[in-house]
């Protein structure tokens, strides 16, 4: 009973709703107006179809594609039977049939359906009229309708965008123009095009769009240093820029690259970064800027991908990671290297070896290198070579204070959120290297490299052998695979300070050929002493030198209990071996001694590769080693040298006790620092000594920066007087 009653209630409610709708529909003036519009619209449709030469017949019919070519795209769903267009007349007949057969309970649905179809027909007629106007039709065509102004403007805008998109866009992207699309330039367009071509700064400022974190898509409002960068890119072939983080350096570069591609025909541009994903991100920014260029300024698109694009004028842009294979085999007009300091040294060397023929193949080829410093690596070398005028690269240095909004308060806040050393590296752009390096950052900063006297196949000579000088070589042996290098250093140990006079570094030399090179260099440097690391394949190298080449001055090591390995010459000790095994104890002592000797200027070195490795030779757990992607082969040669300097056998070789000398010098420094100051000199008096109020005599040394408290000359005089009296 409850269910039956509920159904009756629902039916009654439905009947009441229908009655209310009929009453409101009959009394409403809007409903009458709509009905009149529908009748008038039917008449106009039939009249328009009779005037248009569409040849739409029920017997033959035409395809929907043909109708779309004439009328244009619409949002309506046409009546199609077996793929054949049956015309709009059937739509009118269907509307009349639906009006006659509608029941009371379906009245609302029928009204909505008719209104929807009427709107669709109106759009169709409007499309035909719009097409006729585009083809040169008269204004009387557009005047036959009495639409409301707001609705007419809205529909015209939508339909026009549909037509433009269908004719001109690339793969459905309304912001891109496909190739071979005719464009009519106005006089203003021509003048603006020429102005942008001649002035890349004007082009970037007016037409480049970027994505701001706070405001979204905005115009590129350049700073003064960014304008300077673009002008230097435009005027010079080779540019290198040392810039802090978050200064818009990448955006500035891609703005110029976009200008170069749009306004130059048949150019090839390479966007390279330390990672392929970073390079594709840079290309994505360039593509975004291109999509927001005016349609008349754009070149038609041939191809448009995540890693490359090609324009109608023949210009191509590709994005890849920085490697030797990235540009091999191709010819490039512009090569952009982003964050080049973060490329490993061996990759950077291979890259320039492969890219150099590409750069020199043309007279206008450009190279743009932009990066934040990261230690004294290849970027450091290229930067300082450009500053000294040793290369064609034009250096551009940007300070963090040139960015608006960055002041002393911002600096303090940034240091508080990070660290002072990180701020110096990333914003002050200092070549300080890694954090927690073995050698003090201030010392590394003051190390200066020189060009070798001779250079051949990995061997760099800084000082020729001298007669009666003693030399020592430390050797680190690798397998000759990948990023691992075989290396050795030659030290002049005749006198303080010790000097690095030669260096060898090669990652392709085979271990069986390496002994011959060591033998020849050691013989040339007055039969130099040899100390070889024998942890891995170095044992075979040492054996070849000892037994096959019969080299005499090969140092050996033996175990001495708690003292660990002791250097000697010959197999006199227990568990003697050719060379030395780099244990934790050996490395710890060598690192400690190396730090003291380098920071106290007891070792002089001028090699760029050595300095570069020291900037990334940092603490890891309880030891020191190279950071990921870096090398420490030369650094370990230095560690071995510092270790052998602490051995007793080294004193017999050189008559120098390095430990005692370092101890005495350090003791003297401590005593001088602890000496009290009993006077203040104003600099106007030229005195050698004076006596204070207590009768003590003070002496001033020749530099005027130190004083000695006690003068014992008066004791000597008193003693002589007493001896004479007695």
C-alpha positions in Angstrom: 0.0 0.0 0.0 2.8 2.4 0.8 4.4 1.8 -2.6 1.1 2.3 -4.5 0.5 5.5 -2.6 4.0 6.7 -3.3 3.6 6.2 -7.0 0.3 8.0 -7.1 1.9 10.9 -5.3 4.7 11.1 -7.7 2.3 11.0 -10.7 0.2 13.7 -9.2 3.3 15.9 -8.7 4.4 15.3 -12.3 0.9 16.3 -13.6 1.0 19.4 -11.5 4.5 20.3 -12.9 3.3 19.9 -16.5 0.3 22.1 -15.8 2.4 24.8 -14.2 4.8 24.6 -17.2 2.0 25.0 -19.7 0.6 28.0 -17.8 3.9 29.7 -17.6 4.7 28.9 -21.2 1.4 30.4 -22.4 1.7 33.5 -20.3 5.3 34.1 -21.0 6.2 36.6 -23.6 9.7 35.1 -24.0 8.1 31.8 -25.1 6.1 33.6 -27.8 9.2 35.4 -28.9 11.1 32.2 -29.2 8.3 30.6 -31.3 8.3 33.5 -33.7 12.0 33.4 -34.0 11.8 29.7 -34.9 9.2 30.2 -37.6 11.1 33.2 -39.0 14.4 31.2 -38.9 12.8 28.3 -40.9 11.8 30.6 -43.6 15.2 32.3 -43.8 17.0 28.9 -43.9 15.0 27.7 -46.8 15.6 31.0 -48.6 19.4 30.8 -47.9 19.6 27.2 -49.2 17.8 28.1 -52.4 20.2 31.0 -53.0 23.4 29.1 -52.3 24.7 26.8 -55.0 25.3 23.8 -52.8 23.5 21.3 -55.0 22.2 19.4 -52.0 19.6 16.8 -53.2 18.0 13.9 -51.5 18.7 11.5 -54.4 22.3 12.3 -55.0 23.4 14.0 -51.8 26.9 15.3 -51.0 29.4 14.2 -48.4 29.8 15.9 -45.1 33.4 16.8 -45.9 32.2 18.9 -48.9 29.7 20.8 -46.8 32.4 21.5 -44.2 34.7 22.9 -46.9 32.0 25.3 -48.0 30.4 26.2 -44.6 33.3 25.7 -42.3 33.6 23.8 -39.0 30.6 23.9 -36.6 29.7 22.5 -33.3 26.4 20.9 -34.6 26.0 17.2 -35.2 24.6 16.9 -38.8 22.2 14.2 -40.0 24.3 11.7 -41.9 23.1 8.4 -43.5 25.8 6.1 -44.7 28.3 8.9 -44.7 26.0 11.2 -46.9 24.8 14.6 -45.8 21.0 14.8 -46.1 20.8 18.6 -45.7 19.3 21.0 -43.2 15.8 20.6 -44.7 15.4 17.3 -43.0 16.2 19.0 -39.7 13.3 21.4 -40.3 11.0 18.5 -41.2 12.2 16.7 -38.1 11.4 19.7 -36.0 7.9 20.0 -37.4 7.2 16.2 -36.8 8.4 16.5 -33.3 6.1 19.5 -32.6 3.1 17.6 -33.9 3.7 14.3 -32.0 4.8 15.6 -28.7 2.9 14.5 -25.7 2.2 16.5 -22.6 4.6 14.7 -20.3 7.5 15.2 -22.8 6.8 18.8 -23.6 9.8 20.2 -21.7 12.2 17.8 -23.4 10.9 18.7 -26.8 11.2 22.4 -26.2 14.8 22.0 -25.0 15.7 19.8 -28.0 14.1 22.3 -30.5 15.9 25.2 -29.0 19.3 23.4 -29.2 18.7 22.4 -32.8 17.6 26.0 -33.6 20.8 27.3 -32.1 22.8 24.8 -34.2 21.1 25.8 -37.4 21.7 29.5 -36.6 25.4 28.7 -36.2 25.4 26.9 -39.5 23.8 29.8 -41.3 26.1 32.2 -39.7 29.1 30.2 -40.8 27.8 30.3 -44.4 27.4 34.0 -44.2 30.9 34.4 -42.6 32.4 32.4 -45.4 30.7 34.5 -48.0 31.9 37.7 -46.5 35.5 36.3 -46.4 35.1 35.5 -50.1 34.0 39.1 -50.9 30.2 39.0 -50.3 28.2 42.1 -49.7 27.0 43.5 -46.4 23.4 42.6 -47.2 24.2 39.0 -46.3 25.1 39.9 -42.7 22.2 42.3 -42.4 19.5 39.6 -42.9 19.7 38.6 -39.2 18.6 40.4 -36.1 20.8 39.0 -33.4 21.5 40.4 -30.1 24.8 42.2 -30.1 26.5 40.4 -27.3 25.5 37.0 -28.5 26.5 37.8 -32.1 30.0 39.0 -31.1 30.6 35.9 -28.9 29.6 33.5 -31.7 31.6 35.4 -34.3 34.7 35.2 -32.2 34.3 31.5 -31.6 33.6 30.7 -35.2 36.5 32.8 -36.5 38.9 31.1 -34.1 37.7 27.8 -35.5 38.3 28.8 -39.0 41.8 30.2 -38.3 42.8 27.2 -36.4 41.6 24.8 -39.1 43.5 26.7 -41.8 46.8 27.9 -40.2 47.8 26.0 -37.0 50.4 23.3 -36.5 49.0 20.0 -35.3 46.0 21.6 -33.5 48.1 24.1 -31.5 46.5 27.5 -32.0 49.7 29.3 -30.9 51.8 27.8 -33.7 51.7 28.5 -37.4 52.2 25.6 -39.8 54.6 25.9 -42.7 53.6 27.5 -46.0 50.9 29.6 -44.4 50.5 32.9 -46.3 50.8 36.0 -44.2 49.9 39.5 -45.2 52.3 42.0 -43.7 51.2 45.5 -43.0 53.7 48.4 -43.3 53.9 48.5 -39.5 54.7 44.8 -39.4 57.5 45.1 -41.8 59.1 48.0 -39.9 58.8 46.1 -36.6 60.3 43.0 -38.1 63.3 44.9 -39.4 63.8 46.7 -36.0 63.7 43.4 -34.1 66.2 41.8 -36.5 68.7 44.6 -36.0 68.2 44.9 -32.2 68.0 41.7 -30.2 67.6 43.6 -26.9 64.5 45.4 -28.3 63.1 42.0 -29.5 63.6 40.3 -26.1 62.2 43.2 -24.1 59.0 43.6 -26.2 58.2 40.1 -27.4 59.7 37.5 -25.1 57.4 36.0 -22.6 58.6 34.1 -19.5 56.9 32.3 -16.6 57.3 34.0 -13.3 56.9 32.1 -10.1 54.7 34.8 -8.6 52.9 36.3 -11.6 52.7 33.5 -14.2 53.3 34.4 -17.9 54.7 37.9 -18.0 56.9 40.0 -20.4 60.7 39.7 -20.0 61.7 42.9 -18.1 65.4 42.7 -18.4 68.0 44.1 -16.0 70.9 46.2 -17.2 73.4 43.3 -17.0 71.0 41.1 -19.1 71.0 43.7 -21.8 74.8 43.9 -21.7 74.9 40.1 -22.0 72.7 40.0 -25.1 74.7 42.7 -26.8 77.9 40.9 -26.1 76.5 37.7 -27.5 75.4 39.6 -30.6 78.8 41.4 -31.2 81.3 38.7 -30.3 81.9 35.1 -31.4 83.1 33.6 -28.2 81.6 34.5 -24.8 82.2 33.2 -21.3 80.1 34.4 -18.3 80.7 33.9 -14.6 77.3 34.5 -13.0 75.6 33.8 -9.6 72.6 31.6 -9.2 69.1 32.8 -9.9 70.1 35.7 -12.0 68.1 34.8 -15.1 71.2 33.8 -17.1 69.5 30.8 -18.8 66.5 33.0 -19.8 68.8 35.7 -21.2 70.6 33.1 -23.3 67.5 31.4 -24.8 66.1 34.8 -25.6 69.1 35.5 -27.8 69.0 32.0 -29.3 65.4 32.5 -30.3 66.2 35.8 -31.9 69.1 34.1 -33.8 66.9 31.3 -35.1 63.9 33.5 -36.2 65.9 36.2 -38.0 68.6 34.0 -39.6 68.0 31.4 -42.3 69.4 27.9 -42.3 71.2 28.1 -38.9 71.9 25.2 -36.6 71.8 25.8 -32.8 72.9 23.4 -30.0 71.6 23.8 -26.5 73.9 21.7 -24.2 73.8 21.2 -20.4 75.3 18.9 -17.8 72.1 16.8 -18.0 69.9 16.0 -21.0 66.7 16.8 -18.9 68.2 20.2 -18.1 68.8 20.9 -21.8 65.3 19.8 -22.7 63.9 22.2 -20.0 65.9 25.1 -21.6 64.4 24.2 -25.0 61.0 24.1 -23.4 61.4 27.7 -22.2 62.5 28.7 -25.7 59.4 27.0 -27.2 57.1 28.7 -24.8 58.6 32.1 -25.8 58.1 31.2 -29.4 54.5 30.3 -29.0 53.8 33.7 -27.6 55.3 35.6 -30.5 52.9 37.4 -32.9 51.6 35.2 -35.7 53.2 37.5 -38.4 56.6 37.2 -36.7 56.6 33.4 -36.4 58.2 31.1 -38.9 56.2 28.1 -40.0 56.8 24.9 -38.0 58.3 21.9 -39.8 58.9 19.8 -36.6 58.2 20.5 -33.0 59.5 18.0 -30.3 60.8 17.9 -26.8 64.4 17.6 -27.9 64.4 19.6 -31.1 62.5 21.9 -33.4 62.8 23.0 -37.1 61.4 26.2 -38.6 60.3 27.0 -42.0 63.3 29.2 -42.7 65.6 26.2 -42.3 66.7 27.0 -38.7 67.1 24.1 -36.3 67.5 23.9 -32.5 68.5 20.7 -30.6 68.9 20.0 -26.9 71.4 17.4 -25.6 73.7 16.7 -22.7 77.3 18.0 -23.0 79.3 15.1 -24.3 81.8 14.4 -27.1 79.0 12.8 -29.2 76.6 15.7 -28.8 77.9 17.7 -31.7 80.2 15.2 -33.4 79.5 15.0 -37.2 77.4 18.1 -37.3 77.9 21.8 -38.2 76.6 24.4 -35.7 76.3 28.1 -36.0 75.8 28.6 -32.2 76.7 26.3 -29.3 75.3 27.2 -25.9 76.9 25.5 -22.9 74.9 25.9 -19.7 76.5 25.3 -16.3 79.7 24.2 -17.9 81.5 24.1 -14.6 79.5 21.1 -13.5 80.7 19.0 -16.4 83.3 16.4 -15.3 86.8 17.3 -16.5 87.3 14.2 -18.7 84.0 14.8 -20.5 84.8 18.5 -20.9 88.2 17.6 -22.4 86.7 15.1 -24.8 83.9 17.6 -25.7 86.3 20.3 -26.8 88.4 17.8 -28.7 85.4 16.9 -30.8 83.8 20.3 -31.0 86.9 22.3 -32.0 86.7 21.3 -35.7 83.0 22.4 -35.6 83.9 25.8 -34.1 86.7 26.5 -36.6 84.8 25.4 -39.7 83.0 28.7 -40.0 83.9 32.4 -39.7 80.9 33.4 -37.7 80.4 30.4 -35.4 79.4 31.4 -31.9 80.1 29.7 -28.6 78.4 30.9 -25.4 79.5 29.5 -22.1 77.6 30.4 -18.9 78.1 28.9 -15.5 78.4 29.4 -11.7 81.9 28.4 -10.5 82.5 24.9 -9.0 86.1 24.7 -7.9 89.2 25.1 -10.0 88.2 22.9 -12.9 88.1 23.4 -16.7 85.7 26.4 -16.4 88.2 28.0 -14.0 91.0 27.6 -16.5 88.9 28.9 -19.4 87.8 31.9 -17.3 91.3 32.9 -16.2 92.7 32.4 -19.7 90.1 34.8 -21.0 90.9 37.3 -18.3 94.6 37.1 -19.2 93.9 37.5 -22.9 95.2 34.0 -23.7 92.0 33.1 -25.6 89.4 34.7 -27.9 86.7 34.4 -25.2 85.2 37.7 -23.9 84.7 37.4 -20.1 81.6 38.8 -18.5 81.4 38.9 -14.7 78.1 39.6 -12.9 77.9 40.4 -9.2 74.9 39.4 -7.1 74.3 43.0 -6.1 73.4 43.9 -9.8 70.1 42.0 -9.3 67.5 44.4 -8.0 66.3 43.6 -4.5 69.6 42.0 -3.4 71.3 44.1 -0.7 73.2 43.6 2.5 70.1 42.4 4.3 69.4 39.9 1.6 73.0 38.6 1.9 72.8 38.2 5.7 69.5 36.3 5.3 70.9 34.0 2.6 74.0 33.2 4.6 71.8 32.4 7.7 69.8 30.0 5.6 72.8 28.3 3.9 76.4 29.0 4.9 79.1 31.6 4.3 81.2 29.3 2.1 78.2 28.3 0.0 77.3 31.9 -0.4 80.9 32.7 -1.6 80.7 29.9 -4.2 77.2 30.3 -5.5 76.7 34.1 -5.3 80.2 35.6 -4.9 81.3 33.3 -7.7 84.6 32.4 -6.0 86.5 29.3 -7.2 86.7 27.8 -3.7 86.1 24.2 -4.6 84.3 21.7 -2.5 83.4 22.0 1.2 85.7 20.4 3.8 88.7 20.1 1.4 92.0 18.8 2.7 93.8 22.1 1.8 92.4 25.3 3.2 90.1 27.1 0.8 92.0 30.4 1.2 95.3 28.6 0.2 93.7 26.9 -2.8 92.4 30.3 -4.0 95.9 31.7 -4.0 97.5 28.8 -6.0 98.4 29.9 -9.5 99.1 27.6 -12.4 101.6 28.0 -15.2 101.8 26.7 -18.7 104.4 23.9 -19.0 107.6 24.3 -21.0 106.8 21.3 -23.1 103.7 19.1 -23.4 103.6 15.7 -25.1 101.1 12.8 -24.8 100.2 13.5 -21.2 103.7 14.5 -20.0 104.0 18.2 -18.9 107.5 19.5 -18.1 107.8 22.6 -15.9 111.5 22.5 -15.1 114.3 20.8 -17.0 116.6 18.4 -15.1 119.5 20.2 -13.4 122.9 18.7 -12.7 123.6 17.6 -9.2 119.9 17.9 -8.2 118.1 15.0 -6.6 114.6 14.0 -7.8 111.8 11.7 -6.5 108.9 10.3 -8.4 105.6 9.0 -6.9 103.5 6.8 -9.2 99.8 5.9 -9.1 98.9 3.1 -11.6 95.5 2.6 -13.2 94.1 0.0 -15.5 93.7 2.4 -18.4 89.9 2.1 -18.4 87.2 4.8 -18.1 87.8 7.8 -15.9 90.8 6.3 -14.0 94.2 7.8 -14.8 97.7 6.5 -14.6 99.8 9.3 -13.2 103.1 10.3 -11.7 104.8 13.4 -10.3 108.5 14.4 -10.4 109.7 16.4 -7.3 113.0 18.3 -7.0 114.0 17.4 -3.4 117.4 19.1 -3.5 116.4 22.0 -1.2 113.4 23.7 0.4 110.8 24.3 -0.9 110.3 21.1 -2.8 109.1 21.7 -6.4 106.9 19.7 -8.8 109.0 19.8 -12.0 107.1 17.3 -14.2 103.7 15.6 -14.4 102.2 12.7 -16.3 98.5 11.9 -16.6 96.9 9.6 -19.1 93.7 7.4 -18.9 94.5 5.4 -22.1 98.0 4.1 -21.4 98.1 0.3 -20.9 99.7 -0.9 -17.6 102.3 -3.0 -19.6 103.5 0.1 -21.4 103.5 2.4 -18.4 106.8 1.1 -17.0 108.7 2.2 -20.1 107.5 5.7 -19.7 108.3 5.8 -16.0 111.8 4.4 -16.7 112.6 7.0 -19.5 111.5 10.0 -17.4 113.2 8.7 -14.2 116.5 8.2 -16.2 116.2 11.7 -17.6 115.8 13.2 -14.1 119.2 12.0 -12.8 118.1 8.5 -11.9 115.3 9.7 -9.8 114.1 7.7 -6.8 110.8 5.8 -7.5 107.9 5.2 -5.1 105.1 3.2 -6.7 101.6 2.5 -5.2 101.2 -1.3 -5.4 97.6 -1.8 -4.2 96.3 -3.1 -7.5 98.1 -3.5 -10.8 100.9 -1.3 -9.6 102.7 -4.4 -8.3 103.2 -5.6 -11.9 104.5 -2.3 -13.0 107.0 -2.3 -10.1 108.1 -5.8 -10.9 108.8 -4.9 -14.6 110.9 -1.9 -13.5 112.8 -4.0 -11.0 113.4 -7.2 -12.9 112.9 -6.5 -16.6 114.2 -2.9 -16.9 116.6 -3.4 -13.9 116.0 0.1 -12.5 118.1 0.6 -9.4 116.5 3.5 -7.5 113.2 1.7 -6.8 112.1 2.4 -3.2 110.7 -0.5 -1.2 108.7 -0.8 2.0 108.7 -3.3 4.8 106.5 -3.8 7.9 107.8 -2.6 11.3 105.2 -3.6 13.7 103.3 -0.7 15.2 105.2 1.7 13.0 103.5 0.3 10.0 105.4 0.4 6.6 108.9 1.8 6.6 110.6 2.9 3.4 114.0 1.4 2.5 116.0 0.3 -0.4 116.5 -3.5 -0.7 114.9 -6.6 0.8 116.5 -6.2 4.2 113.4 -6.0 6.3 110.6 -8.5 7.1 107.7 -8.7 4.6 109.5 -6.3 2.2 107.8 -5.3 -1.0 108.4 -3.2 -4.1 106.6 0.1 -3.6 104.1 0.9 -0.9 100.5 -0.2 -0.2 98.2 2.7 0.5 96.6 1.7 3.8 94.5 3.8 6.1 97.5 4.6 8.2 99.6 5.6 5.2 96.9 7.8 3.8 96.2 9.5 7.2 99.8 10.4 7.7 100.3 11.5 4.1 97.2 13.7 4.2 98.2 15.3 7.5 101.8 16.0 6.3 100.6 17.2 2.9 98.3 19.8 4.5 101.1 21.2 6.6 103.6 21.3 3.8 101.3 22.9 1.2 99.8 25.5 3.6 103.3 26.4 4.8 104.7 26.7 1.2 107.1 23.8 1.6 105.9 22.4 -1.7 105.6 24.5 -4.8 103.4 23.4 -7.7 102.3 25.1 -10.9 100.2 22.4 -12.6 96.5 23.2 -13.4 95.4 19.5 -13.1 96.9 19.2 -9.6 95.2 22.3 -8.4 91.9 21.2 -9.9 92.0 17.9 -8.1 92.9 19.5 -4.8 89.8 21.6 -5.0 87.6 18.5 -5.0 89.8 16.3 -2.7 87.5 16.6 0.3 86.7 14.7 3.5 84.4 11.7 3.3 83.8 9.8 6.6 87.2 9.4 8.2 89.3 9.9 5.1 89.8 12.1 2.1 89.0 11.3 -1.5 87.7 12.9 -4.7 84.1 13.9 -5.0 81.8 12.0 -7.3 82.7 12.5 -10.9 86.1 13.9 -10.1 89.6 12.4 -10.0 92.3 12.2 -7.3 95.2 10.4 -9.1 97.5 13.4 -8.9 96.4 14.2 -5.4 97.3 10.7 -4.3 100.8 11.2 -5.8 101.1 14.2 -3.5 99.9 12.2 -0.5 102.5 9.5 -1.2 105.2 12.2 -1.5 104.2 13.8 1.8 104.2 10.3 3.5 107.7 9.5 2.3 109.0 12.9 3.4 108.2 11.8 7.0 110.4 8.6 6.7 113.9 8.3 8.2 115.2 7.0 4.9 114.2 10.3 3.3 116.6 12.2 5.6 119.5 10.0 4.4 118.5 10.7 0.8 118.4 14.5 1.2 120.1 15.4 4.5 116.9 17.2 5.4 114.8 16.2 8.4 111.5 17.6 7.3 109.8 16.7 10.5 112.4 18.5 12.7 112.4 21.5 10.4 108.6 21.9 10.4 108.7 21.4 14.2 111.3 24.1 14.8 109.6 26.6 12.5 106.2 26.0 14.1 107.8 26.4 17.6 109.4 29.6 16.6 106.1 31.0 15.4 104.4 30.0 18.6 107.1 31.7 20.7 106.8 34.8 18.7 103.0 34.9 19.0 103.2 34.4 22.8 105.8 37.2 23.3 104.2 40.1 25.2 104.1 43.6 23.7 105.6 46.2 25.9 105.7 49.2 23.6 103.8 51.0 20.9 105.9 52.5 18.0 104.4 55.5 16.2 106.7 55.0 13.2 108.4 58.5 13.4 111.4 57.3 15.4 114.2 55.4 13.8 115.4 53.3 16.8 116.9 49.9 17.2 116.3 49.5 20.9 115.0 51.2 24.0 114.8 50.6 27.8 111.4 50.5 29.5 110.6 51.8 33.0 111.7 48.6 34.6 115.1 48.7 33.1 114.5 46.0 30.4 115.9 46.6 26.9 113.7 45.9 23.9 115.0 45.4 20.3 113.0 46.1 17.0 113.9 43.8 14.1 114.5 45.1 10.5 110.8 44.8 9.4 109.4 46.5 12.4 106.7 43.9 13.0 108.2 41.8 15.7 110.1 42.5 19.0 112.1 40.4 21.4 111.6 40.9 25.0 114.9 40.2 26.6 118.3 41.4 25.6 121.1 39.5 27.3 123.9 41.8 26.1 123.9 43.6 29.5 124.5 40.3 31.3 127.6 39.8 29.2 128.9 43.3 30.1 128.1 42.7 33.8 130.0 39.4 33.7 133.1 41.1 32.1 133.1 43.8 34.8 132.9 41.3 37.6 135.7 39.2 36.0 137.9 42.3 35.8 137.2 43.3 39.4 137.8 39.8 40.8 
